[in-house]
């Protein structure tokens, strides 16, 4: 173990096996989650593994990558808030970059055998902060650019509904006794690639409508499942 950086020795070839991005992919029980994982596993994780490799022999820590991801996400939100077409494109690229860096922190932690409960939860906290500011900034930017206050308010509602659906997901896992974290990464990668596409097409208004529909439906379905789960557990 390197005492300065906390880096464990590498078995062979100078690259830990944890940098194989396929090892970072989680087995998903449902076809829907496996479908969502295609984008994350095919695009984001290979790039994230390169970032983790580059950081491995440096003093950069997994938590440092988490904070870097958070900083990039907040900068992305600022560009979305500015609302010009060029700013929105920059914001979309930064948001997706933040998502990719977010996948590298766990790879680096596993490679260094430095996984901690705090690090896993720090990752979740920063993800939710980034999501809130980016989605709220998208709504505010569309409001500013179009002058449509109704759509802007619905966009802000959507940002809250998105966070609610994440909370319902993890609360359901808690009831089931599942303690693993990070299972929303696949869906989050797809969300930010969609944001890139809508930004490039200059139709963030359609992005807000699509996300409003998605978050409303998913929250109703997840709450109904939670209620059914309670009845089943009592039975």
N, C-alpha and C positions, 0 to 999 in steps of 0.2 A: 504493500500500500504506500503510495506517495503521500507523505505527511502534509505537504504543502497544499496539494489539490484534492486529496482524498480519492485519488484515482487508483482502483485496484489493478493488478497486473493483467495483461491481456494474454489469453491462452495461446493464440497463434495468429500470425499474419498481421498483427498490429491493430486489428479491428474486432471488438467484442461481438459475439453473435447476436446480442440484443439490438444491434443496428439493422438487423434484417427486418425491414418494415413489416413483413408478413407475420413476424412474431408479435408485433404490436397490435395486430388485428384481433378483435375479440370474437369468439364464436357466438353467433346470434341464433336464438331459438326460432325466430319467426322469419318467414319469407320476406315480409315487409322490411325488417331491419337489415336483412342480407342485401336487399335491393338498394337500400340507402347507403350501405357500406361500399358499393361499387365505386362511387365517386371518391370517397375518402381513401379507400385502399388503393385505387388506381392512380390518383392524382396527388392528394395531399401527403399521405404517409411516405411515399418514396422521397419526396423533397424534404420532409421533416427528418428522415433518417440521415440525409446529407448534412443538415444543420447539426444534428446530434453528433455525428462523426467529427465535424469541424470543431465542436466545443469540447470534445472528450479530453483532449490533452491540454486544455487551458483551465484557468481558475474559474471559468464560468460555471455556475451551479444550475441545477434544474430549476430551483426557485427563481434564479436570475432570468432564465428563459421565460418563466411564467410572467414575471414583471415586464419583460420586454414585449411579450405578447399583449399585455394589458396596455402598455404605453402606445403601441402601434394602433390598438383598437380605439383609444381615446383620440388620437390624432386623426384617425379615419372619421370619427364622429364629427370632429371639427370641420373637416372638408365637406361632409354631407350637409352640415348646417349652413355652409356658405352657398350651396345650392346651384352654382353655375354648372354647366355641363362638364367642363374640364375638371372642376373641383369634385364633382360627383364621381367621375371616372377614377381620379386619384384616390378618393375615399374607398371606392369598391376594391381597388387593388390592395390598398393598405389593410382593409378588413379581411380579405382572403389571406394576405401575408400573415396577419396576426393569428388567423386560424391555423395556418401551417406551423408557425412557431409554437403554437399551443400544443401541437402534437409531438414536438421534439422534446419537451421537458420530461415527459414520462419515459421516453426512450433513453434519454441521458441518465435519468435516475436509475432505471433498471440496469443500464450498462455499468454504472458505478456501484451498483448494489446499495443505493442510497435512498430507496423508497421510504417515505414516512407518511403517517396519517395526516400530519399538518400539510405537507407538500401536496397531497392529493386534494385536500379540502381548499387549500389556497388556490389551486387550479380552478376548482369549481366556483369559488367566490369571484375571482377575476373574470371568468367566463361570463357570469351573470351581469357583472358591472359593465363589461364591454357590450354585451347584447343589449342591455337597457339603453346605454348612451347611443349606440349606433342606430338602433331602430327608432328611438325618439328623435334623433337628429335627422334621419331620413324623413320622418313625418313632418318635422318642423321645416325642413328644406322644401318639401313639396308644397307645404302651406305657403311659404314665402314666395316660391316661384310661380305658383298657379293662382294664389289669392283665394283658394278654396278652403275656407275655414272649417267646413264640415268634414272634408277629407282629412285635413290636418288633425282635427280632434279624434276622428276615427283611427288615424294612424297612431296617435298616442295611446288610445285604448288598446290597439293591437299590440303595442310594446308591452303593456301590462298583461295582456292575455298570453303572450308568448312566455313571459316569466312564470305565469300561473301554470301553464301546461308542463313546464320543467319541474316546478315544485310538486305538482300532482304525480308526475312520474316517479320522483324520488321518494315521496311519501308512500306511494303504493309499494315500492321496493322495501321501504322500512317496515311496513306491516307484514310483508312476506319474509322478513328477516334477511334480505339480500343486502350485504354491506358494500359490495363492489361499487366503485364510482367510475365516472368517465364514459358511461354508456350512451351519452347524447352526442358524442363527437361526430359520429357518422352523419346524423341529421344536421348538425351545425355546419359541417363542411358543405353539404348540399345547399343549405340556406344561403351561405355566403357566395357560392358559385352562382346561385340564382340571382343574388343581388348584383353580381358583376354583369350578368346578362341583361337584366332590366336597366342597369345604369348605362350600359353601352347602347342600348336601344332608346335611351332617353325616355323611359316609361316607368319611372319609379312610382307614378300614380297607380299603375296596374299592379306593381309589386305590393303596394299597401293593400289594395283590394284582395289580392290573392292570399296574402298573409292573414288578413282579417277573417277571411272565410276559413282558412286552415286552422287558425288558433281557436276559433269558435267551435268548429266541428270536433277537433281533437279534445278540447276541454270537456265538452259534453260527453264524448265517448269515454274519456278517462274517468270522469266522475261517476258515470253509470257503472263502469267496471269496478270502481272502488266500492260502490254500494253493494253490488252483487258479491264482491269478495267478502264484505262483512257478513252478509247472509250465509255465505258458504262456510266461513270460519266459525260462525256461531253454531251452524248445523253440525 
